[in-house]
């Protein structure tokens, strides 16, 4: 399978070099770019519903953990700053 992909990639490179030589104008280059993007998008594997659900759960779990860590640090530094200003208060 990897040999097929390598061959397809090499063919795509050769085809793009030939197409680029033929299309020297700005419109031709834009069309060539769009054709290459579509060719690359055809190679993309779409996840199944179960994979998508699992990946979504992992991302939401990770974001929740990071939010809790940042919340803890914010509360800790806020308490430290409050203590610092009240411990060294010279207005009393």
Secondary structure per residue as TSV (DSSP state, phi and psi in degrees):
chain	resnum	aa	ss	phi	psi
A	1	X	-	360.0	-39.9
A	2	X	H	-67.4	-30.9
A	3	X	H	-65.9	-37.5
A	4	X	H	-64.2	-41.8
A	5	X	H	-66.3	-41.3
A	6	X	H	-63.4	-42.1
A	7	X	H	-64.5	-42.1
A	8	X	H	-64.1	-39.7
A	9	X	H	-65.9	-42.1
A	10	X	H	-64.8	-40.2
A	11	X	H	-63.2	-39.1
A	12	X	H	-65.6	-38.7
A	13	X	H	-65.5	-45.6
A	14	X	H	-63.4	-41.6
A	15	X	H	-64.7	-39.1
A	16	X	H	-69.7	-35.3
A	17	X	H	-64.8	-41.9
A	18	X	H	-67.0	-41.4
A	19	X	H	-67.5	-36.1
A	20	X	H	-67.3	-37.7
A	21	X	H	-65.2	-35.7
A	22	X	H	-76.7	-34.9
A	23	X	-	-106.1	90.6
A	24	X	-	-96.0	-14.6
A	25	X	S	-80.2	164.4
A	26	X	H	-64.2	-36.6
A	27	X	H	-67.8	-40.9
A	28	X	H	-63.5	-37.5
A	29	X	H	-68.8	-37.6
A	30	X	H	-64.9	-43.3
A	31	X	H	-63.9	-42.4
A	32	X	H	-61.5	-41.7
A	33	X	H	-61.4	-44.8
A	34	X	H	-64.4	-40.1
A	35	X	H	-62.7	-40.5
A	36	X	H	-69.1	-36.8
A	37	X	H	-63.7	-44.0
A	38	X	H	-63.5	-40.0
A	39	X	H	-63.5	-38.6
A	40	X	H	-71.7	-36.8
A	41	X	H	-66.3	-25.7
A	42	X	T	-69.3	-19.1
A	43	X	T	-84.3	-11.5
A	44	X	-	-75.0	134.1
A	45	X	-	-92.3	130.1
A	46	X	-	-89.1	138.4
A	47	X	-	-72.7	153.1
A	48	X	-	-75.6	171.6
A	49	X	H	-63.5	-40.7
A	50	X	H	-64.4	-42.1
A	51	X	H	-63.8	-42.3
A	52	X	H	-62.6	-42.1
A	53	X	H	-64.4	-42.9
A	54	X	H	-65.2	-44.8
A	55	X	H	-63.4	-39.3
A	56	X	H	-63.1	-42.6
A	57	X	H	-62.6	-40.6
A	58	X	H	-63.7	-44.6
A	59	X	H	-64.7	-45.1
A	60	X	H	-64.6	-38.6
A	61	X	H	-63.8	-43.8
A	62	X	H	-63.9	-43.5
A	63	X	H	-62.6	-39.3
A	64	X	H	-63.6	-44.2
A	65	X	H	-62.4	-44.4
A	66	X	H	-65.1	-38.4
A	67	X	H	-62.7	-41.1
A	68	X	H	-66.0	-38.1
A	69	X	H	-64.0	-45.5
A	70	X	H	-66.0	-38.9
A	71	X	H	-60.6	-45.1
A	72	X	H	-61.5	-44.3
A	73	X	H	-64.2	-40.2
A	74	X	H	-63.1	-45.5
A	75	X	H	-64.4	-39.9
A	76	X	H	-64.8	-48.0
A	77	X	H	-67.9	-35.7
A	78	X	H	-62.9	-43.2
A	79	X	H	-64.7	-39.5
A	80	X	H	-63.4	-42.9
A	81	X	H	-67.3	-42.1
A	82	X	H	-60.5	-45.3
A	83	X	H	-61.8	-41.5
A	84	X	H	-62.0	-44.0
A	85	X	H	-72.6	-32.7
A	86	X	H	-81.1	-29.4
A	87	X	H	-72.9	-34.6
A	88	X	T	-110.2	30.8
A	89	X	-	-73.7	121.3
A	90	X	-	-102.5	3.4
A	91	X	-	-85.9	-7.4
A	92	X	-	-81.4	360.0
